[in-house]
Amino acid sequence: MSVRMTIEDNQDTVNALMKKLKNPPDEYKDAYDAVSDLYDAYISLTNCATDPSGSLQTYSSTFNDADTNTLNAYKTMELYLDD
């Protein structure tokens, strides 16, 4: 199995899980927003691996931005996790 296939399979799994999270109760709205932001960042990051484009410089910049955004979104989402 190729790395691309594995990433795309993971994207499919994450997409299915996100669909199950639709319409959260009001008390979880902020947590849902954080998870949604993480999802968006994750998709951008994984798309860098499955569909790279641009020159080496623009790709590097795009990847670095996606990586940073994913890490920041994860750190924000962590605030809503129980210890």
N, C-alpha and C positions, 0 to 999 in steps of 0.2 A: 504494500500500500504506500502510495506517495505521501509526502508531507502535505502537499496541497490538498489531497483527498481527506487527510486527517483533519486539517484545519477547517475545511468546508463541512465535514461531518460535525465538528464541534460547533461551528456556526449554526448549523441546523438544530442541534440540541439546544443551544442558547436561545435561538429564535422561538422554539417551542415552549421553553420555560418562560420567556418574556410574555408570550401570549397568555399564559396561565395567570400572570400577575395583573392583567387588566382590571381596571376599576377597583383600586384598593380602598379600604375603608378610610375615612377622613383621618383617623389617628395614625395611619401609615403613609399618608400622602407624601410627606417629606422624605421618608425612606424610599418610597417608590421612585420619586424624582431622582434621588441619588443613584439608585440602581439603574434607572433609565439612562442617566448620564454616563455611567460606567459601560452600559451596553453600547451606547453610541461610540464611545472611545474604543472599546474592544473591537467593534466592527471595523472602524478605521484602521486600527493596528493590524488586524488579521488580513484586511484587504491589501495592506502593503506586502504581505507575504504571498497572497494568492494572485494578485493582479498588479505587479510592480510596473511603474511607468515613469517616464521622464528621464532626464540625464542623471548621472551619478550624483551631482550636486543637488538637484531638486528632489530626487528620491531620498537622499540622506536627510535633507531638511524635513520632508514630509514624514519620514519614518521617525525622526527624532521628536517632532511635534506630536505624532500619534502616541509614541511611547510615553512622553511626559504627560499628555492628557489622560492616558490610561492610568498611570500611577497616581496622579492627582485625584481622579475620579474614584479610584479604589480607596485611597486614604479618606476621602469624604464619606464614602459608603460604609467604611469601617466604624464610623461613629454610631451607626444604627445596629451594629451587631452586639448581641449579648456576650458578655465575658464568660 
